[in-house]
Amino acid sequence: MQDKQLGSYRISAIGFGGAPLSVPGRPDRERAMKTIKEAWENGITFFDTADTYSLNEHDLGHNEQLFADSLPSAPGCVIATKSGLARPDGAWTRSAHPRSLRAACERSLTLLRRDVHPLYYLHAPDPEVPFAESFGELSRLQEEGKIEHLGLSNVSVAECEAALDIANVAAVQNRYHLFERSSSDVLAFCESRRILFVAYSPFGGPGQSSRLRQDPLLQDLASAYEASPYQIVLAWMMARSPQLLPIPGATRPDSIRDSAQAVRLRLSSEDLAKLDAHDTPSAR
Ligand SMILES: NC(=O)c1ccc[n+]([C@@H]2O[C@H](COP(=O)([O-])OP(=O)(O)OC[C@H]3O[C@@H](n4cnc5c(N)ncnc54)[C@H](OP(=O)(O)O)[C@@H]3O)[C@@H](O)[C@H]2O)c1
């Protein structure tokens, strides 16, 4: 698979997001591990997890454990994780106090069976905690050798700038897909600073992903290129910016195998222009 640069690592141009394997509606452990292995066997070397990809607060680390149990500890395999959220009774809340970030970072090192995180993100700024305190703690963990590269998620351009006053940022992970481009300013900022922009929920998330199959333009392009509508979307995303790296999720090996193959797809400039203009789903 083609690759991208993440600090000192070469990583695949499409990653794999693990959330659907651990949140409510998740598959059994055997299918989850098969899906992760399928990603690896199809050339994906960049994996996305978080301490909170779980059912609730009693299940923290479920997703990290799955990755640790499924993937080889090869140097070319990069598992990025995050902290800064909490799951009380299964809800998603913010929790980026320096103490909890430190504890989560250390717990994740143990679960992932390593001494240093190659990439560790602040999952989201916490309105109850000054941003510089949260990100400052991650920067201290980096100075202590527990984190190699720092990342941010769910941030604005102003928050990216505030972070860069504290430490280097290797990756920013925001929601971005064909029908959701509100982070275009953050993408442009990342391009200007050569920061990797990791696009999460590239198909709109598990609840929305099936609507791509109903979209007439995607159907037409899929049939013209003998590809799936998902591959068309990923090919468009990768063509959008050399800094953009999508991380599709999946609960089925077939889905991630299909997504991984999008790296080979090249859309014509005319078709890319049609997709650029296609920012809301349409119906025939
Ligand atoms: N930083 C954050 O706050 C944040 C928030 C959300 C997500 N994320 C990350 O981003 C990752 C991806 O987002 P997501 O999982 O929410 O949503 P997504 O990637 O937009 O959609 C995942 C869904 O798309 C389906 N799918 C994927 N590839 C397919 C294919 N080639 N053909 C048919 N169906 C396909 C999967 O179906 P099947 O289940 O049938 O395989 C899965 O349910 C997450 O796993 C997580 O790592 C981060």
The ligand as an ORCA input file, in Angstrom:
! r2SCAN-3c Opt
* xyz 0 1
  N     -11.748     11.217     17.346
  C     -13.038     11.019     17.481
  O     -13.741     11.705     18.254
  C     -13.686      9.941     16.673
  C     -15.087      9.900     16.560
  C     -15.649      8.890     15.766
  C     -14.821      7.972     15.127
  N     -13.466      8.027     15.293
  C     -12.565      7.052     14.644
  O     -12.871      6.972     13.265
  C     -13.116      5.626     12.916
  C     -14.064      5.542     11.740
  O     -15.295      6.131     12.033
  P     -16.602      5.277     12.327
  O     -16.204      3.876     12.601
  O     -17.346      6.032     13.347
  O     -17.456      5.401     11.008
  P     -17.234      5.152      9.441
  O     -15.861      4.682      9.178
  O     -17.712      6.371      8.786
  O     -18.291      4.000      9.148
  C     -18.090      2.701      9.619
  C     -19.161      1.828      9.015
  O     -19.032      1.812      7.613
  C     -19.219      0.518      7.126
  N     -18.201      0.282      6.093
  C     -16.904      0.613      6.171
  N     -16.260      0.282      5.046
  C     -17.177     -0.278      4.236
  C     -17.113     -0.824      2.936
  N     -15.975     -0.789      2.238
  N     -18.250     -1.345      2.410
  C     -19.397     -1.342      3.122
  N     -19.517     -0.830      4.374
  C     -18.417     -0.296      4.918
  C     -18.953     -0.437      8.247
  O     -19.859     -1.500      8.095
  P     -19.708     -2.940      8.810
  O     -19.894     -2.642     10.262
  O     -20.812     -3.723      8.217
  O     -18.338     -3.455      8.525
  C     -19.079      0.405      9.486
  O     -20.249      0.122     10.197
  C     -13.668      5.031     14.220
  O     -13.648      3.639     14.192
  C     -12.736      5.649     15.211
  O     -11.501      4.970     15.221
  C     -12.896      9.011     16.037
*
